[in-house]
């Protein structure tokens, strides 16, 4: 049973590339949300193994979404990795808010799953052919 | 390491994404080009600056995923210039937007990822 990741990003390209990479290279099951509000709803409903959350989003931004995820009992323990293009200014602050780590955009789609696993201490991603074939179907 | 079959699958999927994304990247570039026109004519307000910043931010965050590292870096530099407290340097921004234009124009097909380039 592959692990489930929730990707929350308002940028369609980022969602598509992250999903492609995490499914085909990493063998994860991926669900996506295009806003903080939708992400909170999915996180509550699905309770993914981890969340990749964009920092800069209109309306409910990544920081507020992270605070909300950590506040809700059903989602508080889900590790959250922040996606940001401006790592230096935000990294320490985000770690204080309870993020498991920070990934800088743009990411290399071939490397993303391993970076996620490294941050979460999951070991190498399952990128064998059989796993990825299943994910692609 | 991802196997060759996966490598091809990922590449094909990313090519498809890029083909769909390129028009959006071009329209974000158009936002920046229009911003320069406004900057020249002194018609820049906060809203216009925010829209340009957002376009640069999105280009910086997405182009590199398709192997367009130079474009990403160019857009990142534009964003940094637009985030400064002082008035944006029109010559510098214009030069960067011009570079970005040339890079995107020269990239009708998807670029290779870092790993693909290393193969």
gemmi code that builds the backbone of each chain (N, CA, C; Angstrom):
import gemmi

chains = {
    "A": [
        ("UNK", (0.854, -1.202, 0.000), (0.000, 0.000, 0.000), (0.890, 1.253, 0.000)),
        ("UNK", (0.869, 2.031, -1.073), (1.732, 3.218, -1.093), (1.289, 4.276, -0.088)),
        ("UNK", (2.246, 5.053, 0.372), (1.909, 6.156, 1.272), (1.170, 7.247, 0.496)),
        ("UNK", (0.314, 7.956, 1.198), (-0.461, 9.026, 0.550), (0.117, 10.389, 0.908)),
        ("UNK", (0.331, 11.194, -0.129), (0.811, 12.559, 0.080), (-0.235, 13.541, -0.434)),
        ("UNK", (-0.420, 14.609, 0.293), (-1.310, 15.685, -0.156), (-0.444, 16.881, -0.563)),
        ("UNK", (-0.614, 17.331, -1.800), (0.124, 18.499, -2.291), (-0.848, 19.680, -2.362)),
        ("UNK", (-0.538, 20.735, -1.624), (-1.403, 21.934, -1.634), (-0.622, 23.080, -2.277)),
        ("UNK", (-1.058, 23.492, -3.447), (-0.385, 24.588, -4.156), (-1.383, 25.215, -5.116)),
        ("UNK", (-1.396, 26.531, -5.181), (-2.353, 27.190, -6.085), (-1.851, 27.208, -7.525)),
        ("UNK", (-0.600, 26.854, -7.749), (-0.031, 26.866, -9.097), (-0.238, 25.496, -9.751)),
        ("UNK", (-0.992, 25.501, -10.837), (-1.342, 24.239, -11.517), (-0.090, 23.476, -11.974)),
        ("UNK", (0.899, 24.203, -12.494), (2.115, 23.542, -12.976), (2.823, 22.800, -11.843)),
        ("UNK", (2.915, 23.464, -10.713), (3.608, 22.847, -9.567), (2.841, 21.592, -9.142)),
        ("UNK", (1.526, 21.692, -9.088), (0.728, 20.526, -8.682), (0.945, 19.363, -9.642)),
        ("UNK", (0.891, 19.671, -10.942), (1.026, 18.608, -11.942), (2.403, 17.951, -11.905)),
        ("UNK", (3.435, 18.786, -11.825), (4.789, 18.226, -11.836), (5.058, 17.454, -10.542)),
        ("UNK", (4.616, 18.012, -9.417), (4.830, 17.311, -8.145), (4.095, 15.974, -8.154)),
        ("UNK", (2.871, 15.983, -8.650), (2.098, 14.742, -8.680), (2.766, 13.706, -9.591)),
        ("UNK", (3.160, 14.153, -10.780), (3.838, 13.257, -11.726), (5.091, 12.663, -11.091)),
        ("UNK", (5.884, 13.526, -10.493), (7.144, 13.090, -9.895), (6.914, 12.130, -8.717)),
        ("UNK", (6.015, 12.515, -7.827), (5.819, 11.712, -6.613), (5.165, 10.360, -6.927)),
        ("UNK", (4.338, 10.339, -7.962), (3.697, 9.068, -8.336), (4.635, 8.193, -9.164)),
        ("UNK", (5.180, 8.765, -10.230), (5.973, 7.941, -11.147), (7.368, 7.623, -10.623)),
        ("UNK", (7.988, 8.589, -9.985), (9.345, 8.352, -9.474), (9.294, 7.762, -8.066)),
        ("UNK", (8.392, 8.302, -7.244), (8.387, 7.888, -5.843), (7.435, 6.755, -5.506)),
        ("UNK", (6.460, 6.510, -6.392), (5.507, 5.433, -6.123), (4.492, 5.775, -5.047)),
        ("UNK", (4.326, 7.061, -4.760), (3.341, 7.472, -3.752), (1.948, 7.580, -4.368)),
        ("UNK", (0.959, 7.557, -3.501), (-0.382, 7.927, -3.922), (-0.504, 9.419, -3.615)),
        ("UNK", (-0.903, 10.211, -4.603), (-0.899, 11.665, -4.424), (-2.289, 12.256, -4.639)),
        ("UNK", (-2.689, 13.106, -3.714), (-3.894, 13.898, -3.941), (-3.477, 15.372, -3.917)),
        ("UNK", (-4.206, 16.188, -4.675), (-3.801, 17.587, -4.776), (-4.949, 18.516, -4.386)),
        ("UNK", (-4.576, 19.680, -3.885), (-5.561, 20.714, -3.557), (-5.013, 22.047, -4.056)),
        ("UNK", (-5.908, 22.895, -4.593), (-5.437, 24.144, -5.190), (-5.570, 25.357, -4.264)),
        ("UNK", (-5.896, 25.122, -3.009), (-5.982, 26.246, -2.060), (-5.817, 25.729, -0.634)),
        ("UNK", (-5.521, 26.651, 0.266), (-5.385, 26.274, 1.670), (-6.682, 25.696, 2.227)),
        ("UNK", (-7.796, 26.300, 1.842), (-9.102, 25.832, 2.337), (-9.385, 24.392, 1.886)),
        ("UNK", (-9.169, 24.143, 0.583), (-9.406, 22.784, 0.086), (-8.419, 21.801, 0.711)),
        ("UNK", (-7.196, 22.259, 0.894), (-6.170, 21.407, 1.497), (-6.560, 20.989, 2.903)),
        ("UNK", (-7.093, 21.914, 3.675), (-7.524, 21.597, 5.045), (-8.640, 20.558, 5.033)),
        ("UNK", (-9.568, 20.737, 4.088), (-10.690, 19.799, 3.997), (-10.192, 18.398, 3.634)),
        ("UNK", (-9.303, 18.331, 2.634), (-8.762, 17.014, 2.219), (-7.946, 16.375, 3.344)),
        ("UNK", (-7.155, 17.199, 4.028), (-6.300, 16.665, 5.090), (-7.154, 16.045, 6.197)),
        ("UNK", (-8.248, 16.706, 6.519), (-9.173, 16.210, 7.534), (-9.835, 14.917, 7.112)),
        ("UNK", (-10.204, 14.883, 5.836), (-10.962, 13.750, 5.313), (-10.067, 12.531, 5.068)),
        ("UNK", (-8.918, 12.771, 4.417), (-8.060, 11.663, 3.960), (-6.993, 11.289, 4.982)),
        ("UNK", (-6.566, 12.249, 5.764), (-5.461, 12.079, 6.705), (-4.254, 11.438, 6.019)),
        ("UNK", (-3.618, 12.209, 5.126), (-2.472, 11.682, 4.375), (-1.277, 11.417, 5.286)),
        ("UNK", (-0.294, 10.697, 4.757), (0.908, 10.410, 5.548), (1.787, 11.655, 5.699)),
        ("UNK", (1.697, 12.538, 4.711), (2.445, 13.799, 4.800), (1.818, 14.809, 3.838)),
        ("UNK", (2.161, 16.076, 4.085), (1.599, 17.156, 3.262), (2.729, 18.033, 2.722)),
        ("UNK", (2.641, 18.356, 1.442), (3.537, 19.359, 0.851), (2.703, 20.616, 0.660)),
        ("UNK", (3.134, 21.686, 1.284), (2.295, 22.888, 1.357), (3.029, 24.113, 0.846)),
        ("UNK", (2.428, 24.763, -0.145), (3.022, 25.988, -0.698), (2.876, 27.135, 0.294)),
        ("UNK", (3.909, 27.955, 0.354), (3.876, 29.067, 1.310), (3.036, 30.244, 0.806)),
        ("UNK", (3.304, 30.636, -0.451), (2.628, 31.843, -0.952), (1.386, 31.479, -1.755)),
        ("UNK", (0.240, 31.622, -1.129), (-1.029, 31.369, -1.813), (-1.981, 32.503, -1.458)),
        ("UNK", (-2.865, 32.845, -2.390), (-3.840, 33.887, -2.058), (-4.841, 33.364, -1.027)),
        ("UNK", (-5.530, 34.264, -0.405), (-6.559, 33.880, 0.554), (-5.902, 33.275, 1.801)),
        ("UNK", (-6.029, 31.968, 1.983), (-5.406, 31.318, 3.138), (-3.993, 30.884, 2.724)),
        ("UNK", (-2.970, 31.596, 3.174), (-1.620, 31.268, 2.713), (-1.062, 30.049, 3.465)),
        ("UNK", (0.147, 29.649, 3.069), (0.736, 28.425, 3.628), (0.951, 28.490, 5.126)),
        ("UNK", (1.356, 29.650, 5.597), (1.616, 29.794, 7.034), (0.326, 29.608, 7.843)),
        ("UNK", (-0.754, 30.252, 7.385), (-2.033, 30.116, 8.108), (-2.566, 28.700, 7.986)),
        ("UNK", (-2.378, 28.096, 6.810), (-2.834, 26.712, 6.615), (-2.073, 25.774, 7.551)),
        ("UNK", (-0.765, 26.007, 7.663), (0.063, 25.191, 8.561), (-0.422, 25.337, 10.006)),
        ("UNK", (-0.664, 26.568, 10.419), (-1.154, 26.801, 11.787), (-2.461, 26.049, 12.032)),
        ("UNK", (-3.318, 26.095, 11.034), (-4.629, 25.435, 11.163), (-4.465, 23.912, 11.220)),
        ("UNK", (-3.563, 23.386, 10.379), (-3.314, 21.934, 10.376), (-2.796, 21.481, 11.740)),
        ("UNK", (-1.937, 22.295, 12.330), (-1.351, 21.934, 13.617), (-2.348, 22.129, 14.761)),
        ("UNK", (-3.357, 22.960, 14.527), (-4.355, 23.229, 15.566), (-5.429, 22.138, 15.631)),
        ("UNK", (-5.732, 21.555, 14.453), (-6.819, 20.563, 14.418), (-6.306, 19.188, 14.892)),
        ("UNK", (-6.984, 18.563, 15.845), (-6.505, 17.295, 16.407), (-6.308, 16.202, 15.352)),
        ("UNK", (-7.189, 16.166, 14.341), (-7.094, 15.097, 13.329), (-5.878, 15.245, 12.416)),
        ("UNK", (-5.362, 16.452, 12.305), (-4.259, 16.663, 11.361), (-2.952, 17.098, 12.033)),
        ("UNK", (-3.027, 17.332, 13.337), (-1.869, 17.911, 14.046), (-0.593, 17.073, 13.907)),
        ("UNK", (-0.751, 15.762, 13.824), (0.454, 14.923, 13.809), (0.966, 14.637, 12.393)),
        ("UNK", (0.261, 15.124, 11.384), (0.715, 14.868, 10.006), (1.909, 15.770, 9.698)),
        ("UNK", (3.041, 15.173, 9.282), (4.188, 16.026, 8.965), (3.925, 16.893, 7.735)),
        ("UNK", (4.347, 18.144, 7.827), (4.122, 19.095, 6.726), (5.462, 19.626, 6.222)),
        ("UNK", (5.652, 19.522, 4.914), (6.854, 20.097, 4.286), (6.422, 21.340, 3.521)),
        ("UNK", (7.066, 22.445, 3.815), (6.704, 23.683, 3.139), (7.435, 23.792, 1.802)),
        ("UNK", (6.729, 24.305, 0.807), (7.328, 24.571, -0.500), (7.467, 26.079, -0.629)),
        ("UNK", (8.668, 26.542, -0.845), (8.850, 27.985, -0.981), (10.011, 28.321, -1.894)),
        ("UNK", (9.895, 29.445, -2.558), (10.994, 29.910, -3.393), (11.917, 30.827, -2.602)),
        ("UNK", (11.502, 31.161, -1.407), (12.301, 32.119, -0.625), (12.698, 31.481, 0.689)),
        ("UNK", (13.635, 30.555, 0.608), (13.899, 29.749, 1.787), (14.603, 30.502, 2.918)),
        ("UNK", (15.542, 31.317, 2.567), (16.359, 31.903, 3.639), (15.523, 32.682, 4.651)),
        ("UNK", (14.616, 33.479, 4.144), (13.872, 34.359, 5.033), (12.846, 33.617, 5.889)),
        ("UNK", (12.405, 32.467, 5.414), (11.267, 31.826, 6.075), (11.607, 30.560, 6.860)),
        ("UNK", (12.738, 29.948, 6.527), (12.988, 28.598, 7.007), (12.885, 28.442, 8.530)),
        ("UNK", (13.631, 29.271, 9.256), (13.640, 29.122, 10.710), (12.261, 29.355, 11.296)),
        ("UNK", (11.611, 30.385, 10.793), (10.295, 30.737, 11.289), (9.301, 29.593, 11.062)),
        ("UNK", (9.380, 28.982, 9.870), (8.450, 27.898, 9.548), (8.687, 26.684, 10.427)),
        ("UNK", (9.969, 26.404, 10.697), (10.271, 25.269, 11.556), (9.663, 25.514, 12.938)),
        ("UNK", (9.663, 26.783, 13.366), (9.056, 27.113, 14.660), (7.546, 26.875, 14.624)),
        ("UNK", (6.948, 27.057, 13.461), (5.505, 26.856, 13.332), (5.144, 25.370, 13.235)),
        ("UNK", (6.127, 24.498, 13.247), (5.843, 23.061, 13.260), (6.015, 22.353, 11.945)),
        ("UNK", (6.622, 23.005, 10.938), (6.864, 22.311, 9.673), (7.986, 21.295, 9.862)),
        ("UNK", (7.872, 20.162, 9.149), (8.900, 19.129, 9.258), (10.141, 19.523, 8.471)),
        ("UNK", (9.953, 20.372, 7.469), (11.082, 20.793, 6.650), (10.633, 21.752, 5.570)),
        ("UNK", (11.596, 22.198, 4.808), (11.304, 23.169, 3.750), (11.961, 22.702, 2.456)),
        ("UNK", (11.215, 22.738, 1.373), (11.763, 22.421, 0.050), (11.717, 23.674, -0.810)),
        ("UNK", (12.805, 23.906, -1.507), (12.885, 25.121, -2.320), (12.395, 24.852, -3.736)),
        ("UNK", (11.561, 25.770, -4.227), (11.112, 25.703, -5.616), (12.038, 26.571, -6.469)),
        ("UNK", (12.336, 26.222, -7.695), (11.840, 25.031, -8.376), (12.603, 23.782, -7.931)),
        ("UNK", (11.874, 22.671, -7.865), (12.520, 21.414, -7.500), (12.794, 20.595, -8.761)),
        ("UNK", (13.727, 19.662, -8.646), (13.996, 18.744, -9.749), (13.024, 17.574, -9.606)),
        ("UNK", (12.150, 17.360, -10.585), (11.137, 16.296, -10.460), (11.735, 14.912, -10.221)),
        ("UNK", (12.943, 14.697, -10.692), (13.559, 13.382, -10.503), (14.078, 13.208, -9.070)),
        ("UNK", (14.274, 14.306, -8.392), (14.846, 14.251, -7.041), (13.818, 14.461, -5.935)),
        ("UNK", (12.676, 15.010, -6.286), (11.687, 15.405, -5.273), (11.313, 14.271, -4.298)),
        ("UNK", (10.967, 13.067, -4.804), (10.559, 12.022, -3.858), (11.641, 11.692, -2.829)),
        ("UNK", (12.890, 11.647, -3.288), (13.954, 11.347, -2.338), (14.153, 12.478, -1.333)),
        ("UNK", (13.956, 13.711, -1.783), (14.081, 14.845, -0.851), (12.990, 14.772, 0.218)),
        ("UNK", (11.782, 14.392, -0.225), (10.664, 14.250, 0.722), (10.993, 13.159, 1.743)),
        ("UNK", (11.448, 12.018, 1.226), (11.768, 10.894, 2.120), (12.876, 11.258, 3.097)),
        ("UNK", (13.844, 11.990, 2.602), (14.967, 12.378, 3.451), (14.479, 13.264, 4.609)),
        ("UNK", (13.650, 14.227, 4.281), (13.133, 15.128, 5.329), (12.309, 14.353, 6.356)),
        ("UNK", (11.523, 13.389, 5.859), (10.608, 12.679, 6.755), (11.236, 11.436, 7.390)),
        ("UNK", (12.475, 11.138, 7.006), (13.150, 9.966, 7.559), (12.506, 8.670, 7.129)),
        ("UNK", (12.002, 8.637, 5.898), (11.321, 7.455, 5.388), (12.246, 6.504, 4.619)),
        ("UNK", (13.492, 6.869, 4.450), (14.364, 6.034, 3.621), (14.066, 6.309, 2.161)),
        ("UNK", (14.808, 5.647, 1.252), (14.655, 5.948, -0.178), (13.231, 5.699, -0.656)),
        ("UNK", (12.793, 6.509, -1.628), (11.435, 6.333, -2.158), (11.364, 5.042, -2.960)),
        ("UNK", (10.138, 4.498, -3.049), (9.958, 3.229, -3.752), (9.800, 3.517, -5.234)),
        ("UNK", (10.911, 3.506, -5.936), (10.817, 3.867, -7.345), (11.044, 2.676, -8.269)),
        ("UNK", (10.778, 1.462, -7.761), (10.951, 0.316, -8.645), (9.861, 0.310, -9.700)),
        ("UNK", (10.117, -0.381, -10.782), (9.222, -0.371, -11.939), (7.799, -0.796, -11.595)),
        ("UNK", (7.687, -1.850, -10.776), (6.356, -2.390, -10.494), (5.505, -1.360, -9.750)),
        ("UNK", (6.136, -0.740, -8.755), (5.425, 0.254, -7.946), (4.951, 1.420, -8.816)),
        ("UNK", (5.851, 1.874, -9.679), (5.519, 3.028, -10.503), (4.486, 2.677, -11.559)),
        ("UNK", (4.533, 1.449, -12.046), (3.520, 1.016, -13.010), (2.140, 1.097, -12.376)),
        ("UNK", (2.070, 0.664, -11.101), (0.777, 0.700, -10.411), (0.308, 2.138, -10.237)),
        ("UNK", (1.259, 2.996, -9.872), (0.905, 4.399, -9.639), (0.427, 5.072, -10.918)),
        ("UNK", (0.986, 4.638, -12.044), (0.655, 5.292, -13.315), (-0.715, 4.869, -13.837)),
        ("UNK", (-1.203, 3.734, -13.331), (-2.471, 3.218, -13.872), (-3.679, 3.976, -13.344)),
    ],
    "B": [
        ("UNK", (18.051, 4.986, -7.865), (18.028, 5.599, -9.204), (16.832, 5.071, -9.985)),
        ("UNK", (16.131, 5.969, -10.641), (14.970, 5.568, -11.435), (15.419, 4.803, -12.664)),
        ("UNK", (14.738, 3.703, -12.954), (15.109, 2.881, -14.098), (14.805, 3.572, -15.413)),
        ("UNK", (15.360, 3.044, -16.526), (15.168, 3.693, -17.819), (13.708, 3.764, -18.250)),
        ("UNK", (12.933, 2.734, -17.894), (11.528, 2.758, -18.299), (10.787, 3.891, -17.594)),
        ("UNK", (11.094, 4.010, -16.301), (10.496, 5.092, -15.521), (10.966, 6.445, -16.005)),
        ("UNK", (12.248, 6.509, -16.281), (12.849, 7.750, -16.767), (12.077, 8.251, -17.993)),
        ("UNK", (11.811, 7.348, -18.917), (11.083, 7.721, -20.139), (9.650, 8.119, -19.833)),
        ("UNK", (9.056, 7.401, -18.889), (7.668, 7.695, -18.519), (7.568, 9.092, -17.900)),
        ("UNK", (8.507, 9.364, -16.993), (8.507, 10.662, -16.321), (8.759, 11.766, -17.336)),
        ("UNK", (9.732, 11.513, -18.221), (10.055, 12.522, -19.227), (8.828, 12.809, -20.108)),
        ("UNK", (8.149, 11.748, -20.520), (6.971, 11.920, -21.383), (5.881, 12.703, -20.649)),
        ("UNK", (5.698, 12.371, -19.373), (4.664, 13.072, -18.594), (5.018, 14.543, -18.422)),
        ("UNK", (6.295, 14.818, -18.164), (6.721, 16.204, -17.975), (6.629, 16.992, -19.281)),
        ("UNK", (6.905, 16.313, -20.392), (6.777, 16.980, -21.701), (5.338, 17.421, -21.930)),
        ("UNK", (4.429, 16.539, -21.548), (3.009, 16.864, -21.704), (2.641, 18.072, -20.830)),
        ("UNK", (3.128, 18.050, -19.589), (2.831, 19.163, -18.675), (3.408, 20.467, -19.237)),
        ("UNK", (4.653, 20.386, -19.727), (5.289, 21.603, -20.245), (4.542, 22.149, -21.468)),
        ("UNK", (4.103, 21.252, -22.340), (3.374, 21.712, -23.526), (2.113, 22.480, -23.130)),
        ("UNK", (1.485, 22.028, -22.057), (0.295, 22.734, -21.567), (0.649, 23.997, -20.780)),
        ("UNK", (1.834, 23.982, -20.187), (2.219, 25.093, -19.307), (2.864, 26.249, -20.051)),
        ("UNK", (3.452, 25.968, -21.192), (4.201, 27.002, -21.904), (3.356, 28.249, -22.198)),
        ("UNK", (2.117, 28.107, -22.675), (1.318, 29.309, -22.921), (1.132, 30.160, -21.661)),
        ("UNK", (0.982, 29.491, -20.523), (0.836, 30.216, -19.251), (2.130, 30.975, -18.926)),
        ("UNK", (3.271, 30.311, -19.175), (4.559, 30.971, -18.934), (4.695, 32.182, -19.849)),
        ("UNK", (4.268, 32.038, -21.096), (4.341, 33.156, -22.049), (3.430, 34.300, -21.577)),
        ("UNK", (2.274, 33.955, -21.048), (1.374, 35.030, -20.610), (1.910, 35.716, -19.345)),
        ("UNK", (2.630, 34.974, -18.512), (3.270, 35.613, -17.346), (4.396, 36.545, -17.809)),
        ("UNK", (5.087, 36.126, -18.854), (6.134, 36.977, -19.422), (5.492, 38.259, -19.972)),
        ("UNK", (4.341, 38.110, -20.614), (3.632, 39.280, -21.169), (3.265, 40.267, -20.058)),
        ("UNK", (2.926, 39.734, -18.886), (2.626, 40.602, -17.738), (3.855, 41.448, -17.395)),
        ("UNK", (5.018, 40.798, -17.408), (6.251, 41.518, -17.076), (6.594, 42.547, -18.158)),
        ("UNK", (6.339, 42.198, -19.415), (6.627, 43.129, -20.505), (5.697, 44.349, -20.429)),
        ("UNK", (4.468, 44.075, -20.068), (3.520, 45.186, -19.925), (3.893, 46.061, -18.721)),
        ("UNK", (4.424, 45.428, -17.685), (4.875, 46.181, -16.502), (5.986, 47.161, -16.895)),
        ("UNK", (6.892, 46.700, -17.753), (7.993, 47.571, -18.192), (7.447, 48.788, -18.942)),
        ("UNK", (6.451, 48.543, -19.779), (5.818, 49.662, -20.509), (5.248, 50.685, -19.525)),
        ("UNK", (4.588, 50.173, -18.497), (3.995, 51.064, -17.489), (5.085, 51.788, -16.697)),
        ("UNK", (6.155, 51.066, -16.420), (7.276, 51.653, -15.674), (7.871, 52.809, -16.480)),
        ("UNK", (8.012, 52.591, -17.777), (8.561, 53.626, -18.668), (7.692, 54.877, -18.668)),
        ("UNK", (6.377, 54.632, -18.666), (5.483, 55.789, -18.772), (5.046, 56.305, -17.400)),
        ("UNK", (5.662, 55.777, -16.351), (5.381, 56.244, -14.998), (3.970, 55.934, -14.522)),
        ("UNK", (3.393, 54.833, -15.029), (2.014, 54.491, -14.656), (1.956, 53.284, -13.719)),
        ("UNK", (3.002, 53.079, -12.932), (3.027, 51.912, -12.042), (2.379, 52.239, -10.702)),
        ("UNK", (1.382, 51.435, -10.335), (0.801, 51.580, -8.990), (1.041, 50.284, -8.206)),
        ("UNK", (0.581, 50.227, -6.963), (0.844, 49.063, -6.113), (0.262, 47.780, -6.684)),
        ("UNK", (-0.940, 47.905, -7.233), (-1.604, 46.706, -7.766), (-0.819, 46.132, -8.945)),
        ("UNK", (-0.382, 47.015, -9.801), (0.385, 46.629, -10.978), (1.714, 45.975, -10.560)),
        ("UNK", (2.320, 46.535, -9.515), (3.580, 45.986, -8.999), (3.342, 44.588, -8.414)),
        ("UNK", (2.241, 44.415, -7.701), (1.905, 43.107, -7.116), (1.713, 42.044, -8.198)),
        ("UNK", (1.021, 42.438, -9.263), (0.761, 41.494, -10.359), (2.086, 41.081, -11.017)),
        ("UNK", (2.974, 42.046, -11.215), (4.277, 41.750, -11.826), (5.110, 40.862, -10.907)),
        ("UNK", (5.104, 41.179, -9.613), (5.829, 40.364, -8.627), (5.345, 38.920, -8.659)),
        ("UNK", (4.019, 38.776, -8.688), (3.435, 37.440, -8.675), (3.822, 36.665, -9.941)),
        ("UNK", (3.805, 37.350, -11.090), (4.188, 36.683, -12.349), (5.643, 36.223, -12.280)),
        ("UNK", (6.508, 37.098, -11.768), (7.932, 36.746, -11.664), (8.123, 35.591, -10.679)),
        ("UNK", (7.396, 35.641, -9.579), (7.498, 34.601, -8.549), (7.110, 33.224, -9.116)),
        ("UNK", (6.009, 33.216, -9.862), (5.531, 31.943, -10.412), (6.488, 31.406, -11.477)),
        ("UNK", (7.023, 32.297, -12.282), (8.001, 31.849, -13.287), (9.255, 31.301, -12.595)),
        ("UNK", (9.691, 31.992, -11.560), (10.885, 31.549, -10.834), (10.666, 30.174, -10.220)),
        ("UNK", (9.447, 29.944, -9.740), (9.157, 28.677, -9.063), (8.871, 27.526, -10.002)),
        ("UNK", (8.525, 27.833, -11.254), (8.101, 26.723, -12.122), (9.069, 26.391, -13.252)),
        ("UNK", (9.734, 27.374, -13.842), (10.549, 27.080, -15.030), (11.644, 26.043, -14.766)),
        ("UNK", (12.241, 26.117, -13.598), (13.324, 25.189, -13.270), (12.879, 23.739, -13.231)),
        ("UNK", (11.604, 23.516, -12.962), (11.109, 22.128, -12.915), (11.183, 21.486, -14.297)),
        ("UNK", (11.159, 22.336, -15.327), (11.223, 21.823, -16.688), (12.643, 21.927, -17.255)),
        ("UNK", (13.596, 22.145, -16.401), (14.990, 22.220, -16.833), (15.417, 23.608, -17.270)),
        ("UNK", (14.511, 24.573, -17.194), (14.856, 25.943, -17.589), (15.442, 26.697, -16.394)),
        ("UNK", (16.587, 26.231, -15.939), (17.187, 26.812, -14.728), (17.532, 28.283, -14.912)),
        ("UNK", (18.026, 28.609, -16.094), (18.429, 29.989, -16.348), (17.211, 30.922, -16.312)),
        ("UNK", (16.112, 30.433, -16.864), (14.875, 31.209, -16.862), (14.375, 31.415, -15.447)),
        ("UNK", (14.473, 30.372, -14.651), (14.045, 30.444, -13.256), (14.870, 31.483, -12.502)),
        ("UNK", (16.155, 31.428, -12.737), (17.049, 32.348, -12.039), (16.800, 33.798, -12.488)),
        ("UNK", (16.567, 33.956, -13.774), (16.249, 35.270, -14.337), (14.985, 35.840, -13.669)),
        ("UNK", (13.950, 35.016, -13.607), (12.678, 35.439, -13.010), (12.856, 35.732, -11.520)),
        ("UNK", (13.680, 34.930, -10.858), (13.958, 35.153, -9.432), (14.625, 36.507, -9.222)),
        ("UNK", (15.547, 36.861, -10.133), (16.221, 38.161, -10.028), (15.233, 39.308, -10.260)),
        ("UNK", (14.304, 39.095, -11.203), (13.282, 40.128, -11.456), (12.429, 40.301, -10.202)),
        ("UNK", (12.019, 39.173, -9.623), (11.191, 39.236, -8.414), (11.926, 39.984, -7.294)),
        ("UNK", (13.206, 39.669, -7.131), (13.991, 40.324, -6.071), (14.033, 41.838, -6.309)),
        ("UNK", (14.208, 42.240, -7.569), (14.247, 43.680, -7.884), (12.897, 44.348, -7.586)),
        ("UNK", (11.827, 43.601, -7.858), (10.485, 44.168, -7.637), (10.108, 44.201, -6.157)),
        ("UNK", (10.847, 43.457, -5.355), (10.549, 43.426, -3.920), (11.354, 44.468, -3.138)),
        ("UNK", (12.259, 45.145, -3.822), (13.066, 46.154, -3.129), (12.203, 47.358, -2.742)),
        ("UNK", (12.633, 48.024, -1.681), (11.892, 49.207, -1.237), (12.051, 50.374, -2.215)),
        ("UNK", (13.227, 50.446, -2.813), (13.479, 51.558, -3.739), (12.778, 51.330, -5.080)),
        ("UNK", (12.724, 52.369, -5.882), (12.070, 52.267, -7.193), (12.802, 51.237, -8.052)),
        ("UNK", (12.032, 50.399, -8.792), (12.669, 49.362, -9.592), (13.601, 49.956, -10.657)),
        ("UNK", (14.746, 49.315, -10.848), (15.713, 49.758, -11.855), (15.231, 49.286, -13.224)),
        ("UNK", (14.735, 50.226, -14.001), (14.094, 49.871, -15.270), (15.062, 49.199, -16.258)),
        ("UNK", (16.285, 49.671, -16.300), (17.252, 49.111, -17.263), (17.551, 47.652, -16.924)),
        ("UNK", (17.760, 47.416, -15.639), (18.087, 46.063, -15.173), (16.914, 45.103, -15.406)),
        ("UNK", (15.731, 45.561, -15.032), (14.546, 44.705, -15.196), (14.283, 44.434, -16.676)),
        ("UNK", (14.412, 45.461, -17.470), (14.174, 45.312, -18.904), (15.138, 44.285, -19.501)),
        ("UNK", (16.379, 44.345, -19.076), (17.389, 43.414, -19.575), (17.034, 41.976, -19.175)),
        ("UNK", (16.609, 41.802, -17.933), (16.260, 40.460, -17.451), (15.011, 39.925, -18.158)),
        ("UNK", (14.028, 40.794, -18.358), (12.802, 40.362, -19.043), (13.122, 39.996, -20.495)),
        ("UNK", (14.018, 40.753, -21.093), (14.437, 40.454, -22.464), (15.114, 39.075, -22.521)),
        ("UNK", (15.981, 38.821, -21.542), (16.646, 37.504, -21.471), (15.623, 36.382, -21.337)),
        ("UNK", (14.657, 36.636, -20.469), (13.611, 35.640, -20.221), (12.812, 35.378, -21.503)),
        ("UNK", (12.501, 36.454, -22.199), (11.773, 36.348, -23.468), (12.539, 35.446, -24.443)),
        ("UNK", (13.831, 35.713, -24.585), (14.646, 34.923, -25.517), (14.726, 33.458, -25.102)),
        ("UNK", (14.825, 33.243, -23.793), (14.925, 31.861, -23.296), (13.642, 31.086, -23.586)),
        ("UNK", (12.515, 31.724, -23.332), (11.239, 31.039, -23.552), (10.972, 30.826, -25.040)),
        ("UNK", (11.359, 31.815, -25.815), (11.151, 31.704, -27.261), (11.988, 30.566, -27.840)),
        ("UNK", (13.155, 30.369, -27.254), (14.050, 29.328, -27.762), (13.700, 27.962, -27.209)),
        ("UNK", (12.663, 27.883, -26.426), (12.326, 26.608, -25.777), (10.908, 26.170, -26.098)),
        ("UNK", (10.648, 25.891, -27.370), (9.303, 25.432, -27.701), (9.043, 24.030, -27.177)),
        ("UNK", (10.105, 23.230, -27.122), (9.970, 21.850, -26.639), (10.411, 21.795, -25.192)),
        ("UNK", (9.972, 20.771, -24.476), (10.357, 20.660, -23.064), (11.866, 20.524, -22.915)),
        ("UNK", (12.372, 21.127, -21.859), (13.793, 20.979, -21.564), (13.994, 19.713, -20.768)),
        ("UNK", (15.258, 19.315, -20.613), (15.544, 18.110, -19.832), (15.781, 18.478, -18.379)),
        ("UNK", (15.456, 17.560, -17.487), (15.725, 17.802, -16.071), (17.219, 17.604, -15.838)),
        ("UNK", (17.671, 18.024, -14.651), (19.092, 17.900, -14.319), (19.561, 16.468, -14.491)),
        ("UNK", (18.764, 15.539, -13.996), (19.188, 14.137, -14.056), (19.253, 13.660, -15.496)),
        ("UNK", (18.282, 14.094, -16.303), (18.296, 13.716, -17.710), (19.556, 14.252, -18.387)),
        ("UNK", (19.911, 15.478, -18.010), (21.089, 16.085, -18.633), (22.340, 15.315, -18.264)),
        ("UNK", (22.323, 14.748, -17.029), (23.520, 14.041, -16.565), (23.666, 12.664, -17.184)),
        ("UNK", (22.592, 12.158, -17.772), (22.655, 10.787, -18.300), (23.580, 10.682, -19.503)),
    ],
}
model = gemmi.Model(1)
for chain_id, residues in chains.items():
    chain = gemmi.Chain(chain_id)
    for i, (resn, *xyz) in enumerate(residues, 1):
        res = gemmi.Residue()
        res.name, res.seqid = resn, gemmi.SeqId(i, " ")
        for name, pos in zip(("N", "CA", "C"), xyz):
            atom = gemmi.Atom()
            atom.name, atom.element = name, gemmi.Element(name[0])
            atom.pos, atom.b_iso = gemmi.Position(*pos), 0.0
            res.add_atom(atom)
        chain.add_residue(res)
    model.add_chain(chain)
structure = gemmi.Structure()
structure.add_model(model)
structure.setup_entities()
